[in-house]
């Protein structure tokens, strides 16, 4: 199982939970699995073409998946995934 | 007057109440304050602004807080910093009319962050918060800590573990909770985004960001007023998250829309350090999206590898016909020295980036001799002494005698050398 941390804007879809568990061996599979257990989640994370939205950042064990293999980034049991809105910061 | 109508998503347009939220629930886009410009137009005028306080709060009608009376504002002295006519530097670079907007002397913590923090903390208190926090590369933390002390608010500042000594000390002196995080600013920022979701604090650059970021507009307002109610032809702005650049553009547009300035054809130019230039690199490669990077530069205050407003900064530059460029660490140090030695202004590393890129843009012909140009110097050199300590030489040491002095400087009597 993979632990996934859910940001505030998505918690209405997870009954308020800040952390959920999901199954899958890649980010893509995790998103698919999450969309089954929490319908609507895929549409919030991905645009019409299936690409991650511009302002969604996903991290595996604290590393931005854009430094890894994007949605194809492989996952193993015990990995932690964080979904974090990109809009924050300014020095 | 209720000048704030709502928060609105920049991407999909969904509206939200003016609370402590910063992200659209539907598309994760950034939320921005939507103003009632018709109401603002009725009350604002050049005359009213000129009669206002000698701080950025003279533009209070265009800032996202409910009350702008002196007792409700936190940080009432921020802004309205000098606009320096840089004749020496202009002559050196070959520019007829160059100005330095000098935020190295902003009150109280010597960087442009005093502007955004003043707005953020004023708004945070209006929204009922007792505890303020931020993720910061130093200047922001200093400003939040100082303003929180003055406002008697609880304060947490989160900083990367490799900051300049003066920026760390510049937090501790105000006695906030200073949390050093093992990692880069982007790690700090991600962590704080998660903490902000769990604790009911006002994170100035996260859940208060829609208000906070608006404070940067005052640099544009002051520019126009201090140039005699005209907009410059060119501006050069340092970029970290890219927010400052987008807000200077917005400030100029607002002034035009409200009839406070006749004509705005300002080209907006962005400056980054080579060791962290995701936005400028995207510009050079003709992309409208950036790839995040792992920062490695002496310009730590600009070291954001995953810039939240990078996309909008690229758009702002493209829309105004501006340019972006980047400079090496050596060029940053050169830039700091050049500004100090021509204009007597000691800037931090971000200022070296701005001057270095200004120099490049003039050399390339992007900025022309007759262009009225403003360069934004956003932080003070005393905070980043490590960057220049090996590049400025040592004092001349002598014995406490006239002979020793005159011998050292090879002078005869009466100072004749």
Interface residues (C-beta under 8 A of the other chain):
Chain A: X5 X7 X8 X9 X10 X12 X18 X44 X53 X54 X55 X56 X57 X59 X62 X64 X66 X67 X82 X84 X85 X86 X87 X88 X89 X90 X91
Chain B: X11 X22 X23 X24 X25 X26 X27 X28 X29 X30 X113 X116 X135 X136 X137 X138 X139 X140 X183 X185 X186 X187 X189 X190 X192 X193 X194 X196 X197 X198 X203 X205 X206 X209 X212 X213 X240 X241 X243 X244 X289 X291 X292 X294 X301 X302 X304 X306 X307 X308 X309 X311
